[in-house]
Amino acid sequence: MGRYVKKSKSNRDESAFSYKPKFDGKKIFSTEEEAEIVNHLKQASRLHYGLTAIQTRKLAYDYAVANGNIIPDWQENKIAEIS
């Protein structure tokens, strides 16, 4: 982490430096896709049709398959795994 601070301080141009977390490589959904799922879950809740955790994980699996996203080892149970 120290090298990022040194690099940031040595660069006078703040826009030249950016920190990107490493977990982005493991993401299944894009930011827009996540927002769509969240909006769907909120709408279902407002209509008094809240989904359980298992139903939400199945929804995430179905959504990933429908969008053609690469999914890690979810094929066996046809449900999103919690990591």
Biotite code that builds the C-alpha atoms (Angstrom):
import biotite.structure as struc

atoms = struc.array([
    struc.Atom([0.000, 0.000, 0.000], chain_id="A", res_id=1, res_name="MET", atom_name="CA", element="C"),
    struc.Atom([2.918, 2.316, 0.641], chain_id="A", res_id=2, res_name="GLY", atom_name="CA", element="C"),
    struc.Atom([4.037, 2.274, -2.967], chain_id="A", res_id=3, res_name="ARG", atom_name="CA", element="C"),
    struc.Atom([0.645, 3.635, -4.031], chain_id="A", res_id=4, res_name="TYR", atom_name="CA", element="C"),
    struc.Atom([0.989, 6.523, -1.610], chain_id="A", res_id=5, res_name="VAL", atom_name="CA", element="C"),
    struc.Atom([4.508, 7.285, -2.858], chain_id="A", res_id=6, res_name="LYS", atom_name="CA", element="C"),
    struc.Atom([3.349, 7.105, -6.460], chain_id="A", res_id=7, res_name="LYS", atom_name="CA", element="C"),
    struc.Atom([0.432, 9.391, -5.692], chain_id="A", res_id=8, res_name="SER", atom_name="CA", element="C"),
    struc.Atom([2.619, 11.939, -3.944], chain_id="A", res_id=9, res_name="LYS", atom_name="CA", element="C"),
    struc.Atom([5.245, 11.887, -6.686], chain_id="A", res_id=10, res_name="SER", atom_name="CA", element="C"),
    struc.Atom([2.630, 12.553, -9.367], chain_id="A", res_id=11, res_name="ASN", atom_name="CA", element="C"),
    struc.Atom([1.385, 16.092, -9.266], chain_id="A", res_id=12, res_name="ARG", atom_name="CA", element="C"),
    struc.Atom([-1.417, 15.157, -11.648], chain_id="A", res_id=13, res_name="ASP", atom_name="CA", element="C"),
    struc.Atom([-4.042, 13.480, -9.460], chain_id="A", res_id=14, res_name="GLU", atom_name="CA", element="C"),
    struc.Atom([-5.926, 12.041, -12.454], chain_id="A", res_id=15, res_name="SER", atom_name="CA", element="C"),
    struc.Atom([-2.859, 10.021, -13.522], chain_id="A", res_id=16, res_name="ALA", atom_name="CA", element="C"),
    struc.Atom([-3.089, 7.833, -10.425], chain_id="A", res_id=17, res_name="PHE", atom_name="CA", element="C"),
    struc.Atom([-5.891, 5.419, -9.797], chain_id="A", res_id=18, res_name="SER", atom_name="CA", element="C"),
    struc.Atom([-6.275, 2.550, -7.399], chain_id="A", res_id=19, res_name="TYR", atom_name="CA", element="C"),
    struc.Atom([-8.247, -0.460, -8.596], chain_id="A", res_id=20, res_name="LYS", atom_name="CA", element="C"),
    struc.Atom([-9.144, -3.221, -6.141], chain_id="A", res_id=21, res_name="PRO", atom_name="CA", element="C"),
    struc.Atom([-8.143, -6.760, -7.040], chain_id="A", res_id=22, res_name="LYS", atom_name="CA", element="C"),
    struc.Atom([-11.594, -8.249, -6.466], chain_id="A", res_id=23, res_name="PHE", atom_name="CA", element="C"),
    struc.Atom([-12.860, -6.863, -9.793], chain_id="A", res_id=24, res_name="ASP", atom_name="CA", element="C"),
    struc.Atom([-11.428, -9.903, -11.542], chain_id="A", res_id=25, res_name="GLY", atom_name="CA", element="C"),
    struc.Atom([-13.849, -12.195, -9.695], chain_id="A", res_id=26, res_name="LYS", atom_name="CA", element="C"),
    struc.Atom([-17.002, -10.216, -10.363], chain_id="A", res_id=27, res_name="LYS", atom_name="CA", element="C"),
    struc.Atom([-19.812, -12.084, -12.098], chain_id="A", res_id=28, res_name="ILE", atom_name="CA", element="C"),
    struc.Atom([-22.051, -9.095, -12.806], chain_id="A", res_id=29, res_name="PHE", atom_name="CA", element="C"),
    struc.Atom([-21.221, -5.660, -14.140], chain_id="A", res_id=30, res_name="SER", atom_name="CA", element="C"),
    struc.Atom([-22.195, -2.624, -12.116], chain_id="A", res_id=31, res_name="THR", atom_name="CA", element="C"),
    struc.Atom([-25.245, -2.095, -14.328], chain_id="A", res_id=32, res_name="GLU", atom_name="CA", element="C"),
    struc.Atom([-26.354, -5.711, -13.945], chain_id="A", res_id=33, res_name="GLU", atom_name="CA", element="C"),
    struc.Atom([-26.003, -5.511, -10.174], chain_id="A", res_id=34, res_name="GLU", atom_name="CA", element="C"),
    struc.Atom([-28.111, -2.355, -10.172], chain_id="A", res_id=35, res_name="ALA", atom_name="CA", element="C"),
    struc.Atom([-30.821, -4.120, -12.194], chain_id="A", res_id=36, res_name="GLU", atom_name="CA", element="C"),
    struc.Atom([-30.926, -7.010, -9.708], chain_id="A", res_id=37, res_name="ILE", atom_name="CA", element="C"),
    struc.Atom([-31.067, -4.608, -6.766], chain_id="A", res_id=38, res_name="VAL", atom_name="CA", element="C"),
    struc.Atom([-33.886, -2.629, -8.379], chain_id="A", res_id=39, res_name="ASN", atom_name="CA", element="C"),
    struc.Atom([-35.803, -5.839, -9.065], chain_id="A", res_id=40, res_name="HIS", atom_name="CA", element="C"),
    struc.Atom([-35.420, -6.996, -5.454], chain_id="A", res_id=41, res_name="LEU", atom_name="CA", element="C"),
    struc.Atom([-36.481, -3.599, -4.115], chain_id="A", res_id=42, res_name="LYS", atom_name="CA", element="C"),
    struc.Atom([-39.525, -3.536, -6.394], chain_id="A", res_id=43, res_name="GLN", atom_name="CA", element="C"),
    struc.Atom([-40.501, -7.054, -5.302], chain_id="A", res_id=44, res_name="ALA", atom_name="CA", element="C"),
    struc.Atom([-40.175, -5.989, -1.682], chain_id="A", res_id=45, res_name="SER", atom_name="CA", element="C"),
    struc.Atom([-42.339, -2.898, -2.246], chain_id="A", res_id=46, res_name="ARG", atom_name="CA", element="C"),
    struc.Atom([-45.011, -5.179, -3.722], chain_id="A", res_id=47, res_name="LEU", atom_name="CA", element="C"),
    struc.Atom([-44.824, -7.336, -0.569], chain_id="A", res_id=48, res_name="HIS", atom_name="CA", element="C"),
    struc.Atom([-43.227, -10.163, -2.529], chain_id="A", res_id=49, res_name="TYR", atom_name="CA", element="C"),
    struc.Atom([-39.857, -10.224, -0.851], chain_id="A", res_id=50, res_name="GLY", atom_name="CA", element="C"),
    struc.Atom([-37.566, -13.039, -1.903], chain_id="A", res_id=51, res_name="LEU", atom_name="CA", element="C"),
    struc.Atom([-35.789, -15.365, 0.496], chain_id="A", res_id=52, res_name="THR", atom_name="CA", element="C"),
    struc.Atom([-32.020, -15.738, 0.380], chain_id="A", res_id=53, res_name="ALA", atom_name="CA", element="C"),
    struc.Atom([-32.315, -19.003, -1.582], chain_id="A", res_id=54, res_name="ILE", atom_name="CA", element="C"),
    struc.Atom([-34.743, -17.435, -4.071], chain_id="A", res_id=55, res_name="GLN", atom_name="CA", element="C"),
    struc.Atom([-32.401, -14.481, -4.507], chain_id="A", res_id=56, res_name="THR", atom_name="CA", element="C"),
    struc.Atom([-29.455, -16.781, -5.189], chain_id="A", res_id=57, res_name="ARG", atom_name="CA", element="C"),
    struc.Atom([-31.518, -18.712, -7.756], chain_id="A", res_id=58, res_name="LYS", atom_name="CA", element="C"),
    struc.Atom([-32.502, -15.416, -9.363], chain_id="A", res_id=59, res_name="LEU", atom_name="CA", element="C"),
    struc.Atom([-28.832, -14.408, -9.571], chain_id="A", res_id=60, res_name="ALA", atom_name="CA", element="C"),
    struc.Atom([-27.957, -17.749, -11.203], chain_id="A", res_id=61, res_name="TYR", atom_name="CA", element="C"),
    struc.Atom([-30.778, -17.476, -13.747], chain_id="A", res_id=62, res_name="ASP", atom_name="CA", element="C"),
    struc.Atom([-29.843, -13.869, -14.522], chain_id="A", res_id=63, res_name="TYR", atom_name="CA", element="C"),
    struc.Atom([-26.176, -14.775, -15.037], chain_id="A", res_id=64, res_name="ALA", atom_name="CA", element="C"),
    struc.Atom([-27.098, -17.643, -17.381], chain_id="A", res_id=65, res_name="VAL", atom_name="CA", element="C"),
    struc.Atom([-29.558, -15.464, -19.323], chain_id="A", res_id=66, res_name="ALA", atom_name="CA", element="C"),
    struc.Atom([-26.883, -12.784, -19.832], chain_id="A", res_id=67, res_name="ASN", atom_name="CA", element="C"),
    struc.Atom([-24.226, -15.311, -20.800], chain_id="A", res_id=68, res_name="GLY", atom_name="CA", element="C"),
    struc.Atom([-21.940, -14.379, -17.909], chain_id="A", res_id=69, res_name="ASN", atom_name="CA", element="C"),
    struc.Atom([-19.130, -16.708, -16.929], chain_id="A", res_id=70, res_name="ILE", atom_name="CA", element="C"),
    struc.Atom([-20.191, -18.405, -13.713], chain_id="A", res_id=71, res_name="ILE", atom_name="CA", element="C"),
    struc.Atom([-17.854, -20.398, -11.465], chain_id="A", res_id=72, res_name="PRO", atom_name="CA", element="C"),
    struc.Atom([-19.102, -23.834, -10.377], chain_id="A", res_id=73, res_name="ASP", atom_name="CA", element="C"),
    struc.Atom([-22.725, -22.754, -10.091], chain_id="A", res_id=74, res_name="TRP", atom_name="CA", element="C"),
    struc.Atom([-23.844, -25.395, -12.588], chain_id="A", res_id=75, res_name="GLN", atom_name="CA", element="C"),
    struc.Atom([-24.049, -28.211, -10.049], chain_id="A", res_id=76, res_name="GLU", atom_name="CA", element="C"),
    struc.Atom([-26.793, -26.767, -7.840], chain_id="A", res_id=77, res_name="ASN", atom_name="CA", element="C"),
    struc.Atom([-28.118, -24.154, -10.279], chain_id="A", res_id=78, res_name="LYS", atom_name="CA", element="C"),
    struc.Atom([-27.806, -21.548, -7.549], chain_id="A", res_id=79, res_name="ILE", atom_name="CA", element="C"),
    struc.Atom([-25.394, -18.682, -6.901], chain_id="A", res_id=80, res_name="ALA", atom_name="CA", element="C"),
    struc.Atom([-22.734, -19.597, -4.378], chain_id="A", res_id=81, res_name="GLU", atom_name="CA", element="C"),
    struc.Atom([-21.802, -17.287, -1.543], chain_id="A", res_id=82, res_name="ILE", atom_name="CA", element="C"),
    struc.Atom([-18.104, -16.520, -1.511], chain_id="A", res_id=83, res_name="SER", atom_name="CA", element="C"),
])
